[in-house]
């Protein structure tokens, strides 16, 4: 069975078509390759997620790659698709635009669970068209707003009672082009507004952080260094989130 790669969140009708095939989520660091291997094809001012997608594609060479180039992803994805067509002539590059409106809900975003485990489950759920399992919602003590980071290690700093907002919430809901859902925040809980460096969403992250009464704006490139982790830990502790380290 031929392998399929995905970049971003393909529409539901595409997922139903491919979910029985081996799927590579090319946004995630799947191969042990230096991200600088993408530099001959993408400039360093592109986010680490798209550069990771190129590195994965060069190494894994899926037979077909579905890449969301609509408003639920970014304009840079459109250009990345063009480049992948040139450097992977044996792979079929299929552009998609996901403007699905059916709400799948956000039980993972709102449940009590280690944040790393929640993000892993949410990113994996993209590969399935099945409804989410029902989970009880917890009372939130902290918030994580943003995209799934390339470096998941920062997620271990948050308490299990962290609610997820931003594009990751749209991701679980399977509606990546959902502006109202992406902009939704809870002003009553301390929230880290995270964006991947060089991503267009850094503007929205900083704006929402400026409007939020208890916020930390943070952007990281390829990996989260000790300084970024120290900022998260200090922010949560100063906000009274006593179990910030789990």
Backbone as CSV, one residue per row, in Angstrom:
resi,resn,N_x,N_y,N_z,CA_x,CA_y,CA_z,C_x,C_y,C_z
1,UNK,0.840,-1.189,0.000,0.000,0.000,0.000,0.878,1.244,0.000
2,UNK,0.585,2.186,-0.884,1.416,3.366,-1.013,1.231,4.318,0.165
3,UNK,2.325,4.964,0.552,2.273,5.883,1.679,1.754,7.251,1.239
4,UNK,1.172,7.945,2.205,0.607,9.267,1.968,1.183,10.231,2.995
5,UNK,1.565,11.421,2.564,2.008,12.454,3.479,0.979,13.564,3.549
6,UNK,0.856,14.194,4.724,-0.055,15.326,4.862,0.705,16.497,5.479
7,UNK,0.383,17.687,5.010,0.909,18.927,5.576,-0.293,19.790,5.927
8,UNK,-0.406,20.179,7.182,-1.611,20.858,7.621,-2.725,19.854,7.836
9,UNK,-3.962,20.304,7.702,-5.133,19.446,7.941,-5.934,19.337,6.654
10,UNK,-5.831,18.213,5.956,-6.642,18.042,4.747,-8.131,18.015,5.090
11,UNK,-8.995,18.342,4.126,-10.442,18.269,4.367,-10.878,16.852,4.724
12,UNK,-12.033,16.763,5.349,-12.521,15.474,5.836,-12.695,14.460,4.707
13,UNK,-13.124,14.917,3.530,-13.332,13.953,2.445,-12.005,13.353,1.983
14,UNK,-10.916,14.086,2.141,-9.597,13.546,1.808,-9.171,12.538,2.878
15,UNK,-9.375,12.861,4.146,-9.016,11.947,5.234,-9.763,10.625,5.084
16,UNK,-11.042,10.686,4.754,-11.819,9.448,4.565,-11.232,8.605,3.424
17,UNK,-10.682,9.282,2.449,-10.119,8.597,1.282,-8.794,7.915,1.616
18,UNK,-8.003,8.491,2.522,-6.635,8.005,2.731,-6.410,7.328,4.079
19,UNK,-7.391,7.341,4.987,-7.104,6.909,6.360,-6.750,5.434,6.490
20,UNK,-6.993,4.629,5.465,-6.590,3.222,5.508,-5.159,3.019,4.992
21,UNK,-4.544,4.083,4.499,-3.171,4.013,3.997,-2.181,4.403,5.090
22,UNK,-0.912,4.018,4.945,0.106,4.529,5.870,0.242,6.043,5.691
23,UNK,0.039,6.801,6.765,0.045,8.263,6.689,1.220,8.826,7.470
24,UNK,1.953,9.732,6.842,3.003,10.493,7.511,2.485,11.914,7.743
25,UNK,2.460,12.341,8.995,2.165,13.736,9.293,3.480,14.492,9.150
26,UNK,3.679,15.090,7.995,4.978,15.663,7.655,5.307,16.924,8.457
27,UNK,4.333,17.461,9.178,4.588,18.616,10.043,5.412,18.233,11.276
28,UNK,5.406,16.947,11.626,6.088,16.494,12.831,7.514,16.031,12.500
29,UNK,8.448,16.162,13.442,9.820,15.688,13.182,9.880,14.160,13.186
30,UNK,9.782,13.566,12.009,9.684,12.105,11.874,11.025,11.440,11.610
31,UNK,11.967,12.164,11.054,13.251,11.564,10.654,14.392,12.258,11.388
32,UNK,15.453,11.511,11.579,16.628,12.035,12.275,17.528,12.749,11.264
33,UNK,17.079,13.915,10.836,17.814,14.700,9.852,17.892,16.148,10.339
34,UNK,18.982,16.802,10.040,19.162,18.205,10.405,18.156,19.062,9.633
35,UNK,17.477,19.950,10.348,16.485,20.804,9.685,17.138,21.713,8.652
36,UNK,18.455,21.912,8.762,19.163,22.724,7.778,19.173,22.078,6.390
37,UNK,18.803,20.792,6.307,18.698,20.142,4.997,17.610,20.773,4.134
38,UNK,16.723,21.538,4.779,15.682,22.234,4.015,16.158,23.563,3.464
39,UNK,17.307,24.036,3.934,17.773,25.382,3.578,17.992,25.605,2.082
40,UNK,18.428,24.595,1.292,18.562,24.848,-0.150,17.225,25.116,-0.845
41,UNK,16.109,24.790,-0.158,14.796,24.879,-0.802,13.877,25.919,-0.157
42,UNK,13.992,26.110,1.148,13.183,27.104,1.843,14.093,28.041,2.625
43,UNK,13.793,29.327,2.637,14.607,30.252,3.430,14.402,30.019,4.919
44,UNK,15.370,30.419,5.704,15.290,30.214,7.150,14.200,31.048,7.805
45,UNK,13.659,32.017,7.105,12.567,32.805,7.670,11.223,32.093,7.534
46,UNK,11.213,30.919,6.906,10.027,30.076,6.947,10.008,29.366,8.302
47,UNK,8.820,29.070,8.797,8.713,28.464,10.124,9.314,27.057,10.134
48,UNK,9.655,26.607,11.332,10.279,25.293,11.488,9.337,24.164,11.071
49,UNK,8.032,24.407,11.118,7.075,23.361,10.737,7.169,23.060,9.240
50,UNK,7.152,24.091,8.409,7.249,23.860,6.965,8.638,23.350,6.575
51,UNK,9.674,23.834,7.245,11.014,23.308,6.960,11.105,21.831,7.351
52,UNK,10.441,21.477,8.451,10.389,20.071,8.860,9.648,19.232,7.819
53,UNK,8.577,19.786,7.263,7.809,19.059,6.240,8.673,18.765,5.017
54,UNK,9.515,19.704,4.643,10.405,19.489,3.498,11.447,18.423,3.819
55,UNK,12.048,18.492,5.008,13.047,17.493,5.404,12.434,16.098,5.417
56,UNK,11.243,15.973,5.994,10.555,14.677,6.016,10.259,14.176,4.605
57,UNK,9.782,15.074,3.761,9.413,14.684,2.394,10.617,14.197,1.604
58,UNK,11.750,14.870,1.760,12.960,14.459,1.055,13.424,13.082,1.493
59,UNK,13.225,12.759,2.768,13.693,11.489,3.299,12.686,10.357,3.083
60,UNK,11.401,10.634,3.319,10.380,9.580,3.280,9.800,9.386,1.884
61,UNK,9.771,10.438,1.081,9.271,10.395,-0.300,7.913,9.674,-0.412
62,UNK,6.878,10.194,0.241,5.549,9.571,0.101,5.085,9.583,-1.353
63,UNK,4.287,8.601,-1.710,3.787,8.550,-3.084,2.899,9.748,-3.397
64,UNK,2.135,10.178,-2.393,1.246,11.329,-2.548,1.382,12.214,-1.323
65,UNK,1.384,13.507,-1.533,1.401,14.457,-0.424,0.221,15.406,-0.582
66,UNK,-0.636,15.445,0.427,-1.742,16.403,0.458,-1.327,17.568,1.345
67,UNK,-1.334,18.760,0.795,-0.883,19.926,1.533,-1.966,21.008,1.503
68,UNK,-2.407,21.402,2.684,-3.435,22.437,2.791,-2.803,23.788,2.467
69,UNK,-3.310,24.451,1.456,-2.772,25.744,1.044,-3.799,26.855,1.241
70,UNK,-4.856,26.547,1.979,-5.915,27.521,2.188,-5.689,28.373,3.420
71,UNK,-6.681,29.163,3.816,-6.546,30.051,4.977,-6.396,29.303,6.289
72,UNK,-6.712,28.008,6.304,-6.514,27.211,7.510,-5.057,26.831,7.726
73,UNK,-4.201,27.109,6.758,-2.759,26.872,6.898,-2.047,28.208,6.722
74,UNK,-1.424,28.460,5.560,-0.783,29.755,5.331,-0.335,29.837,3.877
75,UNK,-0.054,31.063,3.428,0.420,31.256,2.050,1.743,30.549,1.802
76,UNK,2.561,30.455,2.845,3.862,29.801,2.671,3.704,28.336,2.282
77,UNK,2.619,27.714,2.712,2.372,26.315,2.347,2.162,26.187,0.841
78,UNK,1.523,27.180,0.244,1.327,27.177,-1.208,2.673,27.165,-1.932
79,UNK,3.588,27.992,-1.486,4.902,28.044,-2.117,5.703,26.765,-1.841
80,UNK,5.527,26.211,-0.644,6.196,24.953,-0.311,5.720,23.835,-1.222
81,UNK,4.425,23.830,-1.549,3.882,22.824,-2.467,4.545,22.926,-3.836
82,UNK,4.732,24.139,-4.302,5.394,24.353,-5.601,6.816,23.800,-5.584
83,UNK,7.518,24.059,-4.490,8.901,23.596,-4.377,8.964,22.077,-4.288
84,UNK,8.048,21.463,-3.526,8.023,20.003,-3.404,7.780,19.341,-4.760
85,UNK,6.949,19.979,-5.600,6.718,19.429,-6.940,8.021,19.355,-7.728
86,UNK,8.890,20.314,-7.541,10.135,20.362,-8.296,11.178,19.383,-7.761
87,UNK,11.244,19.237,-6.435,12.314,18.424,-5.860,11.909,16.972,-5.623
88,UNK,10.607,16.676,-5.754,10.130,15.292,-5.607,9.297,14.911,-6.832
89,UNK,9.925,14.731,-7.975,9.171,14.470,-9.214,8.394,13.156,-9.195
90,UNK,8.782,12.216,-8.328,8.075,10.930,-8.275,6.908,10.936,-7.294
91,UNK,6.718,12.031,-6.581,5.592,12.148,-5.644,4.514,13.034,-6.258
92,UNK,3.267,12.670,-6.034,2.148,13.482,-6.499,1.806,14.498,-5.417
93,UNK,1.944,15.767,-5.709,1.649,16.826,-4.746,0.241,17.348,-5.028
94,UNK,-0.652,17.172,-4.073,-2.046,17.576,-4.239,-2.374,18.703,-3.273
95,UNK,-2.729,19.854,-3.807,-3.117,20.989,-2.971,-4.567,20.834,-2.529
96,UNK,-4.827,21.124,-1.277,-6.195,21.083,-0.763,-6.484,22.400,-0.050
97,UNK,-7.759,22.703,0.100,-8.188,23.856,0.884,-9.271,23.368,1.840
98,UNK,-8.959,23.369,3.111,-9.882,22.853,4.113,-10.700,23.996,4.700
99,UNK,-11.952,24.062,4.290,-12.888,25.017,4.883,-14.101,24.285,5.444
100,UNK,-13.843,23.077,5.985,-14.909,22.296,6.610,-15.534,23.083,7.755
101,UNK,-16.824,22.895,7.948,-17.559,23.620,8.987,-18.153,22.710,10.056
102,UNK,-18.153,21.404,9.822,-18.741,20.483,10.795,-17.897,20.450,12.062
103,UNK,-18.513,20.746,13.198,-17.800,20.760,14.471,-17.687,19.345,15.041
104,UNK,-16.457,18.926,15.338,-16.221,17.636,15.975,-16.077,17.770,17.489
105,UNK,-16.034,19.004,17.964,-15.873,19.223,19.394,-14.419,19.231,19.817
106,UNK,-14.194,19.575,21.094,-12.826,19.686,21.611,-12.688,19.003,22.975
107,UNK,-13.066,17.738,23.076,-12.984,17.058,24.378,-11.558,16.933,24.898
108,UNK,-10.593,16.732,24.024,-9.209,16.615,24.477,-8.691,17.949,25.000
109,UNK,-9.029,19.039,24.307,-8.558,20.357,24.729,-9.016,20.707,26.139
110,UNK,-10.158,20.184,26.539,-10.771,20.610,27.800,-10.698,19.568,28.908
111,UNK,-10.076,18.424,28.660,-10.059,17.365,29.678,-8.824,17.486,30.567
112,UNK,-8.814,16.725,31.633,-7.648,16.664,32.512,-6.734,15.542,32.037
113,UNK,-5.554,15.933,31.574,-4.614,14.982,30.985,-3.281,15.708,30.822
114,UNK,-2.152,15.022,30.936,-0.879,15.701,30.658,-0.913,16.391,29.294
115,UNK,-0.438,17.631,29.256,-0.563,18.421,28.039,0.161,17.774,26.864
116,UNK,1.306,17.182,27.112,2.035,16.506,26.027,1.189,15.380,25.444
117,UNK,0.539,14.628,26.309,-0.312,13.521,25.856,-1.507,14.054,25.062
118,UNK,-2.054,15.179,25.504,-3.191,15.774,24.799,-2.792,16.236,23.394
119,UNK,-1.676,16.937,23.300,-1.232,17.420,21.990,-0.916,16.265,21.049
120,UNK,-0.317,15.208,21.591,-0.017,14.036,20.772,-1.299,13.411,20.238
121,UNK,-2.311,13.316,21.095,-3.593,12.736,20.677,-4.293,13.621,19.648
122,UNK,-4.201,14.941,19.826,-4.855,15.856,18.889,-4.197,15.787,17.510
123,UNK,-2.869,15.805,17.469,-2.193,15.734,16.168,-2.460,14.396,15.480
124,UNK,-2.560,13.326,16.259,-2.864,12.008,15.674,-4.289,11.951,15.140
125,UNK,-5.209,12.683,15.767,-6.617,12.631,15.375,-6.857,13.195,13.980
126,UNK,-5.899,13.954,13.462,-6.031,14.510,12.112,-6.135,13.402,11.074
127,UNK,-5.543,12.264,11.367,-5.489,11.173,10.400,-6.749,10.314,10.392
128,UNK,-7.747,10.675,11.178,-8.978,9.879,11.269,-10.202,10.750,11.023
129,UNK,-11.217,10.155,10.409,-12.481,10.864,10.182,-13.519,10.522,11.244
130,UNK,-13.136,9.700,12.219,-14.094,9.234,13.233,-14.358,10.318,14.276
131,UNK,-15.558,10.327,14.849,-15.854,11.284,15.926,-14.946,11.046,17.129
132,UNK,-14.707,12.095,17.903,-13.888,11.973,19.096,-14.643,11.223,20.197
133,UNK,-13.885,10.571,21.056,-14.486,9.966,22.244,-14.881,11.064,23.222
134,UNK,-15.975,10.858,23.918,-16.411,11.841,24.907,-15.527,11.744,26.142
135,UNK,-15.117,12.898,26.644,-14.276,12.977,27.826,-14.832,14.061,28.743
136,UNK,-14.762,13.858,30.050,-15.244,14.909,30.954,-14.323,16.126,30.924
137,UNK,-14.928,17.295,30.941,-14.150,18.532,30.978,-13.690,18.797,32.410
138,UNK,-12.510,19.398,32.560,-12.002,19.750,33.877,-12.065,21.259,34.073
139,UNK,-11.964,21.687,35.304,-11.870,23.116,35.602,-10.446,23.556,35.266
140,UNK,-10.267,24.513,34.351,-8.915,24.879,33.926,-8.187,25.729,34.960
141,UNK,-6.886,25.467,35.094,-6.032,26.307,35.940,-5.011,27.077,35.112
142,UNK,-4.860,26.718,33.845,-3.928,27.396,32.945,-4.398,27.175,31.513
143,UNK,-3.880,27.991,30.598,-4.236,27.864,29.200,-3.002,27.834,28.312
144,UNK,-3.084,27.061,27.244,-2.060,27.048,26.194,-2.761,27.427,24.904
145,UNK,-2.386,28.578,24.335,-2.979,29.050,23.080,-1.917,28.954,21.993
146,UNK,-2.310,28.390,20.843,-1.371,28.410,19.734,-1.398,27.170,18.875
147,UNK,-0.335,27.022,18.109,-0.149,25.866,17.240,0.617,24.793,18.012
148,UNK,0.522,23.529,17.607,1.384,22.525,18.233,2.851,22.882,18.009
149,UNK,3.643,22.978,19.049,5.051,23.353,18.860,5.838,22.227,18.196
150,UNK,6.888,22.591,17.496,7.762,21.549,16.950,8.462,20.801,18.080
151,UNK,8.798,21.524,19.129,9.464,20.943,20.296,8.428,20.729,21.395
152,UNK,7.960,19.488,21.531,6.914,19.179,22.501,7.415,19.225,23.949
153,UNK,8.720,19.376,24.156,9.244,19.299,25.525,8.700,20.420,26.408
154,UNK,8.310,21.560,25.817,7.782,22.648,26.643,6.437,22.285,27.266
155,UNK,5.753,21.316,26.707,4.419,20.965,27.191,4.463,20.307,28.569
156,UNK,5.598,19.728,28.927,5.714,19.064,30.231,5.706,20.054,31.384
157,UNK,5.832,21.348,31.091,5.860,22.363,32.137,4.469,22.756,32.618
158,UNK,3.445,22.368,31.884,2.075,22.782,32.192,1.360,21.754,33.067
159,UNK,0.404,22.200,33.877,-0.380,21.250,34.684,-1.344,20.451,33.821
160,UNK,-1.804,19.323,34.352,-2.738,18.464,33.621,-4.079,19.158,33.384
161,UNK,-4.357,20.197,34.155,-5.629,20.921,34.041,-5.501,22.141,33.126
162,UNK,-4.601,22.059,32.161,-4.444,23.120,31.153,-5.456,22.919,30.032
163,UNK,-6.192,23.960,29.700,-7.064,23.926,28.535,-6.311,24.474,27.324
164,UNK,-6.635,23.961,26.148,-5.951,24.329,24.912,-6.843,25.236,24.069
165,UNK,-6.229,26.296,23.539,-6.952,27.251,22.704,-6.155,27.498,21.419
166,UNK,-6.683,28.387,20.586,-5.967,28.743,19.368,-6.147,27.718,18.257
167,UNK,-5.163,27.679,17.336,-5.287,26.814,16.165,-5.284,25.335,16.534
168,UNK,-4.665,24.976,17.657,-4.686,23.580,18.088,-6.109,23.157,18.434
169,UNK,-6.888,24.073,18.989,-8.294,23.798,19.272,-9.058,23.590,17.964
170,UNK,-8.770,24.448,16.972,-9.374,24.273,15.647,-8.978,22.926,15.044
171,UNK,-7.744,22.520,15.318,-7.221,21.254,14.800,-8.053,20.077,15.315
172,UNK,-8.291,20.045,16.637,-9.101,18.948,17.175,-10.528,19.010,16.645
173,UNK,-11.054,20.209,16.468,-12.418,20.384,15.959,-12.521,20.084,14.468
174,UNK,-11.378,19.863,13.819,-11.275,19.565,12.385,-11.783,20.721,11.521
175,UNK,-11.651,21.946,12.036,-12.040,23.145,11.284,-10.894,24.162,11.367
176,UNK,-9.814,23.932,10.623,-8.638,24.806,10.759,-8.885,26.246,10.325
177,UNK,-9.884,26.463,9.487,-10.210,27.818,9.035,-11.428,28.314,9.817
178,UNK,-11.277,28.400,11.129,-12.377,28.803,12.013,-11.873,29.964,12.861
179,UNK,-12.038,31.168,12.342,-11.447,32.345,12.981,-11.987,32.583,14.383
180,UNK,-13.286,32.433,14.569,-13.866,32.694,15.885,-13.350,31.710,16.933
181,UNK,-13.209,30.447,16.531,-12.707,29.446,17.464,-11.239,29.697,17.773
182,UNK,-10.460,30.085,16.764,-9.044,30.336,16.976,-8.815,31.536,17.898
183,UNK,-9.676,32.525,17.826,-9.504,33.733,18.628,-10.114,33.620,20.023
184,UNK,-10.819,32.535,20.291,-11.457,32.353,21.598,-10.407,32.109,22.681
185,UNK,-10.520,32.836,23.793,-9.637,32.659,24.938,-10.461,32.737,26.214
186,UNK,-9.889,32.275,27.302,-10.513,32.376,28.620,-9.742,33.426,29.417
187,UNK,-10.332,34.588,29.667,-9.608,35.655,30.360,-9.380,35.386,31.843
188,UNK,-9.996,34.335,32.365,-9.931,34.072,33.808,-8.771,33.184,34.227
189,UNK,-8.020,32.669,33.271,-6.923,31.767,33.634,-5.620,32.269,33.009
190,UNK,-4.484,32.073,33.680,-3.196,32.457,33.082,-2.941,31.638,31.826
191,UNK,-2.583,32.324,30.759,-2.485,31.663,29.452,-1.168,32.010,28.765
192,UNK,-0.502,30.989,28.252,0.688,31.171,27.433,0.255,31.215,25.971
193,UNK,0.566,32.317,25.301,0.242,32.472,23.886,1.501,32.129,23.093
194,UNK,1.467,30.956,22.462,2.646,30.412,21.798,2.487,30.483,20.282
195,UNK,3.573,30.821,19.609,3.612,30.748,18.152,4.990,30.274,17.717
196,UNK,5.027,29.545,16.605,6.293,29.124,16.032,6.937,30.323,15.362
197,UNK,8.191,30.580,15.633,8.866,31.746,15.043,8.701,31.774,13.523
198,UNK,8.502,32.959,12.983,8.326,33.226,11.558,6.961,32.794,11.029
199,UNK,6.095,32.300,11.908,4.723,31.964,11.511,3.886,33.237,11.530
200,UNK,2.965,33.368,10.576,2.109,34.548,10.524,1.241,34.683,11.770
201,UNK,1.027,33.578,12.460,0.180,33.605,13.653,0.853,34.300,14.837
202,UNK,2.122,34.643,14.717,2.760,35.376,15.802,2.064,36.718,16.033
203,UNK,1.543,37.323,14.978,0.846,38.606,15.125,-0.413,38.439,15.963
204,UNK,-1.200,37.405,15.671,-2.424,37.164,16.438,-2.095,36.761,17.870
205,UNK,-1.064,35.938,18.032,-0.672,35.510,19.379,-0.310,36.713,20.241
206,UNK,0.478,37.618,19.694,0.897,38.780,20.473,-0.280,39.717,20.746
207,UNK,-1.161,39.885,19.760,-2.332,40.749,19.944,-3.235,40.209,21.051
208,UNK,-3.536,38.920,20.991,-4.409,38.330,22.009,-3.748,38.367,23.380
209,UNK,-2.432,38.177,23.417,-1.719,38.255,24.690,-1.802,39.660,25.272
210,UNK,-1.705,40.676,24.407,-1.802,42.055,24.864,-3.183,42.359,25.446
211,UNK,-4.209,41.688,24.909,-5.587,41.924,25.358,-5.954,41.091,26.585
212,UNK,-5.165,40.076,26.889,-5.477,39.143,27.972,-4.899,39.663,29.284
213,UNK,-5.670,39.591,30.383,-5.175,40.154,31.652,-4.068,39.347,32.321
214,UNK,-3.896,38.069,31.954,-2.885,37.226,32.609,-2.214,36.368,31.540
215,UNK,-1.258,36.965,30.844,-0.731,36.295,29.652,0.783,36.321,29.596
216,UNK,1.322,35.363,28.836,2.723,35.334,28.446,2.772,35.066,26.952
217,UNK,3.370,35.980,26.186,3.574,35.761,24.755,4.941,35.120,24.556
218,UNK,4.984,34.059,23.757,6.233,33.324,23.567,6.299,32.787,22.149
219,UNK,7.437,32.975,21.496,7.638,32.292,20.214,8.987,31.586,20.245
220,UNK,9.021,30.418,19.644,10.238,29.596,19.576,10.431,29.135,18.144
221,UNK,11.689,28.935,17.768,11.984,28.484,16.413,12.023,26.955,16.385
222,UNK,13.165,26.363,16.176,13.255,24.909,16.009,13.061,24.197,17.344
223,UNK,13.811,24.615,18.354,13.711,23.998,19.674,13.493,25.078,20.722
224,UNK,12.943,24.662,21.843,12.721,25.585,22.954,13.914,25.506,23.894
225,UNK,14.648,26.586,24.014,15.823,26.600,24.867,15.468,26.781,26.332
226,UNK,16.493,26.806,27.155,16.289,26.919,28.601,15.628,28.238,28.972
227,UNK,15.897,29.298,28.210,15.305,30.598,28.500,13.793,30.565,28.320
228,UNK,13.326,29.971,27.212,11.882,29.880,26.960,11.203,29.041,28.029
229,UNK,11.827,27.938,28.399,11.232,27.073,29.418,11.193,27.763,30.775
230,UNK,12.243,28.530,31.075,12.279,29.260,32.342,11.169,30.314,32.389
231,UNK,10.897,30.957,31.258,9.827,31.955,31.205,8.470,31.310,31.486
232,UNK,8.224,30.155,30.881,6.952,29.461,31.106,6.824,29.067,32.571
233,UNK,7.865,28.452,33.100,7.830,27.991,34.485,7.609,29.155,35.448
234,UNK,8.331,30.252,35.247,8.199,31.408,36.134,6.804,32.021,36.023
235,UNK,6.294,32.129,34.801,4.961,32.702,34.594,3.892,31.881,35.314
236,UNK,3.950,30.578,35.158,2.943,29.731,35.806,3.053,29.793,37.326
237,UNK,4.281,29.749,37.819,4.460,29.790,39.267,4.016,31.134,39.844
238,UNK,4.370,32.231,39.184,3.957,33.552,39.664,2.445,33.768,39.531
239,UNK,1.830,32.994,38.648,0.377,33.080,38.485,-0.365,32.182,39.466
240,UNK,0.390,31.497,40.310,-0.218,30.653,41.318,-0.550,29.249,40.864
241,UNK,-0.013,28.860,39.703,-0.220,27.495,39.212,0.854,26.625,39.865
242,UNK,0.501,26.016,40.997,1.495,25.369,41.832,2.006,24.060,41.269
243,UNK,1.220,23.399,40.410,1.659,22.113,39.880,2.156,22.258,38.455
244,UNK,2.869,23.358,38.187,3.351,23.625,36.834,4.287,22.552,36.309
245,UNK,4.959,21.853,37.227,5.870,20.795,36.796,5.253,19.426,36.900
246,UNK,3.928,19.370,37.012,3.226,18.085,37.050,3.297,17.452,38.406
